[in-house]
Amino acid sequence: MTFGMWVLGTASCALLSFLNQFFWYRKEPLSVTSVSAQIAVVPLGHLMARTLTERVFFKGRPYEFTLNPRPFNVKEHVLITIFANSGGGECLCHSDSELC
């Protein structure tokens, strides 16, 4: 689990949640699925892998880390998709629905 995965995953989850909630109140509701985030995070992940520093923080200590340990890979992409899927689903509870 890398810094880029957490940043892109959290951002995609929040963005898809916001967009689905925002578009729910239209006359014709629009649903944005996690596939859109899945497509968008690939170039963003590669961009982050190229631009983030490879400097090691707290070098020589037991909890040393780096923000960019390796190139963007499939495992990070899958984890970001899982994050996005949690925010990209249908909105189940609204103030005007009977479920609340």
C-alpha positions in Angstrom: 0.0 0.0 0.0 1.6 3.2 -1.2 1.1 6.9 -0.7 -0.2 7.3 -4.3 -2.7 4.5 -3.9 -4.1 6.1 -0.8 -4.3 9.6 -2.4 -5.8 8.4 -5.7 -8.2 5.9 -4.0 -9.5 8.4 -1.5 -9.9 11.1 -4.1 -11.7 8.8 -6.5 -14.0 7.5 -3.8 -14.9 11.1 -2.6 -15.3 12.4 -6.2 -17.6 9.6 -7.3 -19.7 9.8 -4.1 -20.1 13.6 -4.7 -20.9 13.2 -8.4 -23.5 10.5 -7.9 -25.2 12.4 -5.1 -25.1 15.6 -7.1 -26.6 14.0 -10.2 -29.2 12.0 -8.2 -31.4 15.1 -7.9 -31.8 15.7 -11.6 -35.0 14.9 -13.4 -33.2 12.1 -15.2 -30.6 10.8 -12.7 -27.2 10.1 -14.0 -25.0 7.5 -12.5 -21.2 7.7 -12.7 -19.7 4.2 -12.2 -16.3 3.2 -11.0 -15.2 2.4 -14.5 -14.7 6.1 -15.1 -12.4 6.3 -12.2 -10.6 3.1 -13.3 -9.8 4.7 -16.6 -8.9 8.1 -15.1 -6.4 6.8 -12.5 -4.0 5.1 -14.8 -2.5 8.2 -16.3 -2.7 9.9 -12.9 -0.9 7.0 -11.2 1.9 7.1 -13.8 2.2 10.9 -13.4 2.5 10.5 -9.6 5.1 7.8 -10.0 7.2 10.1 -12.2 6.8 13.3 -10.1 6.8 12.1 -6.5 10.1 12.2 -4.7 12.1 9.0 -4.0 13.7 10.5 -0.9 13.7 8.2 2.1 12.2 9.7 5.2 13.5 8.8 8.7 16.4 6.9 7.1 18.1 4.4 9.4 15.1 4.2 11.7 12.7 1.2 12.0 9.8 3.3 10.4 11.6 4.7 7.4 9.5 5.2 4.3 9.4 6.8 0.8 6.5 8.4 -1.0 7.4 6.7 -4.3 8.7 3.1 -3.7 8.3 1.8 -7.3 6.5 2.5 -10.6 2.7 2.5 -10.7 1.6 -1.2 -11.0 -1.5 -3.3 -11.4 -1.9 -4.0 -7.7 -2.2 -0.3 -6.9 -4.7 0.1 -9.8 -6.9 -2.7 -8.4 -6.8 -1.2 -4.9 -7.8 2.2 -6.3 -10.6 0.6 -8.2 -11.9 -1.0 -4.9 -11.8 2.4 -3.3 -13.7 4.0 -6.2 -16.2 1.2 -6.2 -17.1 2.0 -2.6 -18.0 5.5 -3.6 -19.3 4.9 -7.1 -22.3 2.8 -6.3 -25.9 3.9 -6.3 -27.1 6.2 -3.6 -29.3 4.0 -1.4 -30.5 6.5 1.2 -31.9 9.9 0.4 -34.1 12.3 2.5 -37.0 11.7 0.1 -36.8 7.9 0.0 -38.6 5.4 2.2 -35.4 3.7 3.3 -34.3 6.4 5.7 
